[in-house]
Amino acid sequence: MGPVTSDEDFELLAIGLRAQARTAADLAALALRPESEVQEGLRALAEAGYVSLAGDDLVWAPPVQAVAADVRRQATELVDQLSVLADRLARTADHGPGLAESSSWSGSALEVELFHGESAVTDLWHHLIKRTPLRRTDVMLPDASPLAVPDLEMQRVWHQVINQPGNRARVLASVTDIGSAGLAERLAQELAAGLQVRMRADLPSWFWVADGEVVALPLVWGERWPTSVMAVRNAAMAGVAGWVFEQLWHRGVDPLTDTASWDPLLRLMSTGSTLEASAHALGISDRTGRRRISDAMDYYGVASQLALGVAWGASRRR
């Protein structure tokens, strides 16, 4: 794990940037904190790339570039951690059929089915839905482009499943796909059918999980639209996959949210998306996106995007 920057460190950073403090002693006086505490905060900020310590002198990094680099680093670490976890899940599940064949124990709780080919993703779903009524399905979809032209029969059955009483389906899609003109019609159809959609910039892989019992995984974790997939019926594995989905879902942005606010824009940018990609995903122009950021900076009384990120993040935690 890389360095973790606390709220107190970011407050210290905002003070230092505003005043362009030259030394730790100067910054301690401005922040009204003990110099030893300030030194500790500066070390954390230096590890994260926000400031360089040259003897007693402080050299502040350009804030926008520093934030972008820190976001990329943390997003990469998160994806790496999820990738390791999911790779373990996939490797464990891959041993299931062989172990089941080797065992005479009839109480095995692990069922694995494999599907291969260009239509592996849809073949798996068709196969399962004919055997099992799936009530609550969560899908992580880093690449929705293969669905731009719908399989009409699959879409019909999918919509029937969604609209059954007590059923629901959620999809985490990429910011790029949500902002794509080629997928706009399909997205509108799915939203009208009752699909819940949120978007992020850093989806680690395709997978889905249903009813806390079934999980579908690519044989190679990280594939955006895999050609070899497995369906695993196991509550423990489905529970882990569901937990991963929930963590990213709660940090996603609803494309139907109020785009007159700067919150959706800042939430998308906090996942590593650019201002331009975030604006397009929300259906607003680059110019409108920049104006939202400017309005937010005025509201929080800050002069930089870095300070805005600190102030906005602090307000969301209150």
C-alpha positions as CSV (number, residue, x, y, z in Angstrom):
1,M,0.0,0.0,0.0
2,G,1.2,3.5,-0.8
3,P,1.0,6.5,1.5
4,V,-2.4,7.5,2.9
5,T,-3.0,11.2,3.2
6,S,-5.3,12.2,6.0
7,D,-7.8,15.1,6.1
8,E,-5.5,16.9,8.5
9,D,-2.7,16.5,6.0
10,F,-4.8,18.0,3.2
11,E,-5.8,20.9,5.4
12,L,-2.1,21.5,6.0
13,L,-1.5,21.3,2.3
14,A,-4.3,23.9,1.5
15,I,-2.8,26.3,4.1
16,G,0.7,25.8,2.6
17,L,-0.5,26.4,-0.9
18,R,-2.5,29.5,-0.1
19,A,0.4,31.1,1.8
20,Q,3.2,29.5,-0.2
21,A,4.9,28.7,3.1
22,R,8.7,28.4,2.6
23,T,9.6,26.3,5.7
24,A,8.0,23.9,8.2
25,A,8.3,26.6,10.9
26,D,6.4,29.1,8.8
27,L,3.7,26.5,8.0
28,A,3.4,25.6,11.7
29,A,2.9,29.3,12.6
30,L,0.2,29.7,9.9
31,A,-1.6,26.4,10.8
32,L,-1.4,27.1,14.6
33,R,0.0,23.6,15.1
34,P,3.2,22.2,16.8
35,E,6.1,22.1,14.4
36,S,6.6,18.3,15.2
37,E,3.0,17.6,14.0
38,V,3.5,19.7,10.9
39,Q,6.8,17.9,10.1
40,E,4.9,14.6,10.3
41,G,2.2,15.9,8.0
42,L,4.8,17.2,5.5
43,R,6.4,13.8,5.4
44,A,3.1,12.2,4.5
45,L,2.4,14.8,1.8
46,A,5.9,14.4,0.4
47,E,5.4,10.6,0.1
48,A,2.2,11.3,-1.8
49,G,4.0,13.8,-4.1
50,Y,2.4,17.0,-3.0
51,V,5.6,18.7,-1.7
52,S,9.3,18.2,-1.8
53,L,11.5,18.7,1.3
54,A,14.8,20.3,0.4
55,G,16.5,20.7,3.7
56,D,14.5,23.3,5.6
57,D,12.8,24.5,2.4
58,L,9.4,23.4,1.1
59,V,8.8,23.1,-2.7
60,W,5.2,22.8,-3.4
61,A,4.2,20.6,-6.4
62,P,1.7,22.0,-9.0
63,P,-1.6,21.0,-7.3
64,V,-3.6,19.8,-10.3
65,Q,-0.8,17.5,-11.5
66,A,-0.1,16.2,-7.9
67,V,-3.8,15.4,-7.4
68,A,-4.0,13.6,-10.7
69,A,-0.9,11.5,-10.0
70,D,-2.2,10.7,-6.5
71,V,-5.6,9.7,-7.8
72,R,-4.0,7.5,-10.5
73,R,-1.8,5.8,-7.9
74,Q,-4.7,5.1,-5.5
75,A,-6.9,3.9,-8.3
76,T,-4.2,1.6,-9.5
77,E,-3.7,0.2,-6.0
78,L,-7.4,-0.4,-5.6
79,V,-7.7,-2.2,-9.0
80,D,-4.6,-4.2,-8.2
81,Q,-6.1,-5.3,-4.8
82,L,-9.4,-6.2,-6.5
83,S,-7.5,-8.0,-9.3
84,V,-5.6,-10.1,-6.8
85,L,-8.8,-11.0,-4.9
86,A,-10.7,-11.8,-8.1
87,D,-7.8,-13.8,-9.5
88,R,-7.8,-15.9,-6.4
89,L,-11.6,-16.4,-6.8
90,A,-11.1,-17.5,-10.4
91,R,-8.2,-19.8,-9.7
92,T,-10.1,-21.4,-6.8
93,A,-13.3,-21.9,-8.9
94,D,-11.2,-23.4,-11.7
95,H,-10.2,-26.3,-9.5
96,G,-13.8,-27.0,-8.7
97,P,-14.8,-29.5,-11.5
98,G,-11.6,-31.6,-11.0
99,L,-12.0,-31.7,-7.3
100,A,-15.6,-32.6,-7.5
101,E,-14.8,-35.5,-9.9
102,S,-12.1,-36.7,-7.5
103,S,-14.4,-36.7,-4.5
104,S,-17.0,-39.2,-3.5
105,W,-18.5,-36.7,-1.1
106,S,-22.0,-35.9,-2.3
107,G,-22.3,-32.7,-0.3
108,S,-20.1,-30.5,-2.4
109,A,-21.4,-26.9,-2.5
110,L,-19.3,-25.8,-5.5
111,E,-20.8,-26.0,-9.0
112,V,-18.8,-24.7,-11.9
113,E,-19.8,-24.3,-15.6
114,L,-17.5,-23.0,-18.3
115,F,-18.4,-21.2,-21.5
116,H,-16.1,-20.3,-24.4
117,G,-16.3,-18.2,-27.6
118,E,-17.2,-14.7,-28.7
119,S,-20.7,-15.1,-27.3
120,A,-19.6,-16.7,-24.0
121,V,-21.0,-13.9,-21.9
122,T,-24.4,-14.0,-23.4
123,D,-24.4,-17.9,-23.7
124,L,-23.8,-18.1,-19.9
125,W,-26.6,-15.8,-19.1
126,H,-29.1,-17.6,-21.4
127,H,-28.1,-20.9,-20.0
128,L,-28.5,-19.8,-16.3
129,I,-31.7,-17.9,-16.8
130,K,-33.4,-20.9,-18.3
131,R,-32.5,-23.0,-15.2
132,T,-32.7,-20.5,-12.4
133,P,-34.9,-17.5,-11.8
134,L,-32.4,-14.7,-11.0
135,R,-34.1,-12.1,-8.8
136,R,-31.3,-9.6,-7.9
137,T,-28.4,-9.3,-10.4
138,D,-25.4,-7.0,-10.2
139,V,-23.2,-6.6,-13.3
140,M,-19.8,-4.9,-13.7
141,L,-19.5,-3.9,-17.3
142,P,-16.3,-2.2,-18.3
143,D,-17.1,-2.4,-22.0
144,A,-20.7,-2.2,-23.1
145,S,-19.9,-1.8,-26.8
146,P,-20.8,-5.4,-27.7
147,L,-24.3,-4.6,-26.5
148,A,-24.8,-1.5,-28.7
149,V,-26.9,-3.6,-31.1
150,P,-29.0,-5.7,-28.7
151,D,-29.8,-9.4,-28.9
152,L,-33.6,-8.8,-29.0
153,E,-34.5,-12.1,-27.5
154,M,-32.0,-11.7,-24.7
155,Q,-33.2,-8.1,-24.1
156,R,-36.8,-9.2,-24.0
157,V,-36.1,-11.9,-21.4
158,W,-33.8,-9.5,-19.5
159,H,-36.6,-6.9,-19.2
160,Q,-39.1,-9.5,-18.1
161,V,-36.7,-10.6,-15.3
162,I,-36.1,-7.0,-14.2
163,N,-39.8,-6.2,-14.1
164,Q,-40.9,-9.1,-12.0
165,P,-42.1,-8.0,-8.5
166,G,-39.3,-7.9,-6.1
167,N,-36.6,-8.2,-8.8
168,R,-33.9,-5.6,-9.6
169,A,-30.8,-5.4,-11.7
170,R,-27.9,-3.0,-11.3
171,V,-25.1,-2.3,-13.8
172,L,-21.8,-0.5,-13.1
173,A,-20.7,0.9,-16.5
174,S,-17.7,2.9,-17.6
175,V,-17.8,6.7,-17.9
176,T,-16.6,6.3,-21.5
177,D,-19.6,4.1,-22.5
178,I,-22.2,6.2,-20.7
179,G,-20.9,9.2,-22.7
180,S,-20.8,7.4,-26.0
181,A,-23.3,8.4,-28.7
182,G,-23.3,4.9,-30.1
183,L,-24.7,3.5,-26.8
184,A,-27.1,6.3,-26.0
185,E,-30.2,4.5,-27.5
186,R,-29.4,1.2,-25.7
187,L,-28.8,3.1,-22.4
188,A,-32.2,4.9,-22.8
189,Q,-33.9,1.5,-23.4
190,E,-32.4,-0.1,-20.3
191,L,-33.2,2.8,-18.1
192,A,-36.8,2.9,-19.3
193,A,-37.0,-0.8,-18.5
194,G,-36.0,-0.2,-14.9
195,L,-32.3,-1.0,-14.9
196,Q,-30.3,0.8,-12.3
197,V,-27.1,2.2,-13.7
198,R,-24.1,3.9,-12.1
199,M,-20.8,4.9,-13.7
200,R,-17.1,5.0,-12.7
201,A,-13.8,5.4,-14.5
202,D,-11.9,2.5,-12.9
203,L,-13.9,-0.7,-13.3
204,P,-11.4,-3.6,-12.9
205,S,-13.0,-6.4,-14.9
206,W,-16.3,-7.9,-16.2
207,F,-18.2,-10.0,-13.7
208,W,-21.7,-10.4,-12.3
209,V,-23.2,-11.9,-9.2
210,A,-26.8,-12.9,-8.5
211,D,-28.9,-13.6,-5.4
212,G,-25.8,-14.1,-3.2
213,E,-25.5,-17.6,-4.7
214,V,-24.1,-17.4,-8.3
215,V,-21.1,-15.5,-9.6
216,A,-19.9,-15.2,-13.2
217,L,-16.2,-14.6,-13.7
218,P,-13.8,-14.3,-16.6
219,L,-11.1,-17.0,-16.7
220,V,-8.6,-14.2,-17.2
221,W,-9.4,-11.5,-14.6
222,G,-9.3,-8.0,-16.1
223,E,-10.9,-8.8,-19.4
224,R,-13.5,-6.2,-20.3
225,W,-15.6,-8.5,-22.5
226,P,-14.2,-12.1,-22.0
227,T,-14.4,-15.0,-24.4
228,S,-13.9,-17.6,-21.6
229,V,-16.1,-17.3,-18.6
230,M,-17.2,-19.5,-15.7
231,A,-20.4,-19.6,-13.6
232,V,-19.8,-20.6,-10.0
233,R,-22.7,-21.6,-7.7
234,N,-21.2,-21.0,-4.2
235,A,-22.5,-18.6,-1.5
236,A,-19.1,-17.8,-0.1
237,M,-17.6,-16.8,-3.4
238,A,-20.8,-14.9,-4.4
239,G,-20.6,-13.1,-1.1
240,V,-17.0,-11.9,-1.8
241,A,-17.9,-10.8,-5.4
242,G,-21.0,-9.0,-4.1
243,W,-18.9,-7.1,-1.5
244,V,-16.5,-6.0,-4.3
245,F,-19.5,-4.8,-6.4
246,E,-21.0,-2.9,-3.4
247,Q,-17.8,-1.0,-2.7
248,L,-17.7,0.3,-6.2
249,W,-21.4,0.8,-6.6
250,H,-21.7,3.1,-3.6
251,R,-18.9,5.3,-5.1
252,G,-20.5,5.4,-8.5
253,V,-22.5,8.2,-10.1
254,D,-26.1,7.9,-11.3
255,P,-26.4,9.2,-14.9
256,L,-29.9,10.4,-14.1
257,T,-28.6,12.6,-11.2
258,D,-29.1,16.3,-11.2
259,T,-26.4,17.5,-13.6
260,A,-27.0,21.2,-12.6
261,S,-25.0,20.4,-9.5
262,W,-21.2,20.0,-9.4
263,D,-21.4,17.0,-7.2
264,P,-21.7,14.3,-9.9
265,L,-18.9,15.9,-11.8
266,L,-16.6,15.9,-8.8
267,R,-17.5,12.4,-7.9
268,L,-16.6,11.1,-11.3
269,M,-13.4,13.0,-11.4
270,S,-12.5,11.6,-8.0
271,T,-12.5,8.1,-9.6
272,G,-9.8,9.2,-12.1
273,S,-12.0,10.4,-14.9
274,T,-11.0,13.6,-16.8
275,L,-13.2,16.7,-16.6
276,E,-14.0,16.2,-20.3
277,A,-15.0,12.5,-20.0
278,S,-17.0,13.2,-16.9
279,A,-18.9,16.1,-18.6
280,H,-19.7,13.9,-21.6
281,A,-20.9,11.1,-19.4
282,L,-23.3,13.5,-17.6
283,G,-24.6,14.8,-20.9
284,I,-23.1,18.3,-20.5
285,S,-20.5,20.2,-22.6
286,D,-16.9,20.7,-21.7
287,R,-17.7,24.4,-21.2
288,T,-20.5,23.7,-18.8
289,G,-18.3,21.2,-16.9
290,R,-15.6,23.9,-16.5
291,R,-18.3,26.4,-15.3
292,R,-19.5,23.8,-12.7
293,I,-16.0,23.5,-11.4
294,S,-15.6,27.3,-11.3
295,D,-18.9,27.6,-9.5
296,A,-17.8,25.0,-6.9
297,M,-14.5,26.8,-6.3
298,D,-16.5,30.0,-5.7
299,Y,-18.9,28.3,-3.4
300,Y,-16.1,26.7,-1.3
301,G,-14.0,29.9,-1.4
302,V,-10.9,28.1,-2.9
303,A,-8.5,29.1,-5.7
304,S,-7.4,25.7,-7.0
305,Q,-8.8,22.3,-8.0
306,L,-6.7,20.7,-5.3
307,A,-8.2,22.9,-2.6
308,L,-11.6,22.2,-4.1
309,G,-11.1,18.5,-3.8
310,V,-10.1,18.9,-0.2
311,A,-13.1,21.1,0.7
312,W,-15.6,19.1,-1.2
313,G,-14.4,15.8,0.3
314,A,-14.6,17.3,3.8
315,S,-18.1,18.5,3.3
316,R,-19.3,15.1,2.2
317,R,-18.0,13.5,5.4
318,R,-19.9,15.8,7.7
